[in-house]
Amino acid sequence: MDWYFTGSEWALPLFEAARQAILEAAGPGGSMTVQKTQIAFRIGPPGGCRPLQFAFLWLPRDGRRLPRAEGRPQRYLALTFGLGRREENPRIAAASEPYPGRFTHHMPLGAPSDLDETVRSWLREAAVFAVEKQRRRK
């Protein structure tokens, strides 16, 4: 996993805080996969279904960045999560509805303190939404 942060070692403490918050939201069976462009977090729903992705962390690089916004930190780790509704909050840098009733939210994390109760509640909601979305498919 350290290879993902090569050249961005400043983000490691922030990543550790975010990982802890995301895995706490996932509950038992939560897992993490480091991919080329992002770190995916999964929740293992009851019933032996395949793990469901519900949150992602990624570094802004190779032209991939969040929109410029007032108050956005210069250096940040991006957090992406899905909800069944659009969250209207100034901390959300971008939100889209790629599928009906599924809203993808992106927000910058500039410090571990950004992972406050509001963000943790969104992560818990994202985990529940992923499981509910899977149940609706059956």
C-alpha positions as CSV (number, residue, x, y, z in Angstrom):
1,M,0.0,0.0,0.0
2,D,2.9,2.4,0.6
3,W,3.6,2.5,-3.1
4,Y,0.2,4.3,-3.6
5,F,1.5,7.3,-1.5
6,T,5.0,7.5,-3.0
7,G,5.7,11.2,-3.4
8,S,2.7,12.1,-1.2
9,E,3.9,10.8,2.2
10,W,2.3,13.8,3.8
11,A,-1.1,12.0,3.2
12,L,-0.3,8.9,5.2
13,P,-1.5,10.1,8.7
14,L,-4.6,11.5,7.0
15,F,-5.1,8.1,5.2
16,E,-4.8,6.2,8.5
17,A,-7.4,8.4,10.2
18,A,-9.8,8.0,7.2
19,R,-9.2,4.3,7.0
20,Q,-10.1,3.9,10.6
21,A,-13.3,5.9,10.2
22,I,-14.3,4.1,7.0
23,L,-13.7,0.6,8.4
24,E,-15.6,1.5,11.6
25,A,-18.5,2.5,9.4
26,A,-18.2,-0.8,7.5
27,G,-18.4,-2.9,10.7
28,P,-17.3,-6.5,10.8
29,G,-16.3,-7.8,7.4
30,G,-15.1,-4.4,6.2
31,S,-12.1,-4.6,3.9
32,M,-9.8,-2.5,1.8
33,T,-8.2,-2.9,-1.7
34,V,-5.5,-0.7,-3.0
35,Q,-6.0,-0.1,-6.7
36,K,-4.0,1.9,-9.3
37,T,-6.0,5.1,-8.9
38,Q,-7.8,4.7,-5.6
39,I,-8.2,2.7,-2.5
40,A,-11.6,1.0,-2.4
41,F,-13.4,0.1,0.9
42,R,-15.9,-2.8,0.9
43,I,-18.5,-4.1,3.2
44,G,-19.3,-7.8,3.4
45,P,-23.0,-8.0,3.7
46,P,-24.7,-10.8,5.6
47,G,-25.7,-13.8,3.6
48,G,-22.4,-14.5,1.9
49,C,-22.9,-12.0,-1.0
50,R,-19.9,-10.6,-2.7
51,P,-18.4,-7.6,-0.9
52,L,-19.8,-4.2,-1.9
53,Q,-17.8,-1.1,-2.5
54,F,-19.1,1.9,-0.5
55,A,-16.3,4.4,-0.1
56,F,-13.1,5.3,-1.8
57,L,-10.0,7.4,-1.1
58,W,-7.8,8.9,-3.8
59,L,-5.1,11.4,-4.3
60,P,-5.5,14.2,-6.8
61,R,-2.9,13.4,-9.5
62,D,-2.7,12.7,-13.2
63,G,-5.3,15.4,-13.9
64,R,-7.9,14.0,-11.6
65,R,-8.9,16.6,-9.1
66,L,-11.9,17.9,-7.2
67,P,-13.4,21.2,-8.4
68,R,-11.9,24.3,-7.0
69,A,-13.9,25.6,-4.1
70,E,-13.4,28.2,-1.4
71,G,-11.9,26.6,1.6
72,R,-10.6,23.5,-0.3
73,P,-7.1,22.6,1.1
74,Q,-4.2,22.9,-1.3
75,R,-3.2,19.4,-0.4
76,Y,-5.9,16.9,0.2
77,L,-7.0,13.3,0.1
78,A,-10.3,12.9,-1.7
79,L,-13.1,10.9,-0.1
80,T,-15.9,9.5,-2.4
81,F,-19.0,7.7,-1.1
82,G,-22.5,6.9,-2.3
83,L,-25.8,7.8,-0.8
84,G,-29.4,7.3,-1.8
85,R,-29.9,11.0,-1.7
86,R,-28.0,14.2,-2.6
87,E,-26.3,15.7,0.4
88,E,-26.4,19.5,0.2
89,N,-23.4,20.6,2.3
90,P,-20.6,23.0,1.5
91,R,-18.0,20.4,2.4
92,I,-19.1,18.3,-0.6
93,A,-17.1,19.5,-3.5
94,A,-19.1,17.6,-6.2
95,A,-22.1,15.3,-6.3
96,S,-23.6,13.5,-9.2
97,E,-26.4,11.0,-9.8
98,P,-24.9,8.3,-12.1
99,Y,-27.9,6.1,-11.7
100,P,-31.5,7.0,-10.6
101,G,-31.5,7.2,-6.8
102,R,-27.8,6.8,-6.4
103,F,-25.7,9.9,-5.6
104,T,-21.9,9.9,-5.6
105,H,-20.3,12.5,-3.4
106,H,-16.7,13.7,-3.4
107,M,-15.1,15.8,-0.7
108,P,-11.6,16.8,0.2
109,L,-10.0,15.8,3.5
110,G,-7.2,18.2,4.5
111,A,-6.7,17.0,8.1
112,P,-7.8,14.1,10.4
113,S,-10.1,16.6,12.1
114,D,-12.2,16.7,8.9
115,L,-13.4,13.2,9.8
116,D,-15.9,14.6,12.3
117,E,-19.2,13.1,13.3
118,T,-20.9,14.6,10.3
119,V,-18.6,12.8,7.9
120,R,-18.7,9.6,10.0
121,S,-22.5,9.7,9.8
122,W,-22.3,9.9,6.0
123,L,-20.0,6.9,5.9
124,R,-22.3,4.9,8.1
125,E,-25.2,5.9,5.8
126,A,-23.1,4.9,2.7
127,A,-22.5,1.5,4.2
128,V,-26.2,0.9,4.9
129,F,-27.1,2.2,1.4
130,A,-24.7,-0.3,-0.3
131,V,-26.3,-3.2,1.6
132,E,-29.8,-2.0,0.9
133,K,-29.0,-1.4,-2.8
134,Q,-27.7,-5.0,-3.0
135,R,-30.9,-6.3,-1.4
136,R,-33.1,-4.5,-3.9
137,R,-31.3,-6.2,-6.8
138,K,-32.3,-9.6,-5.7
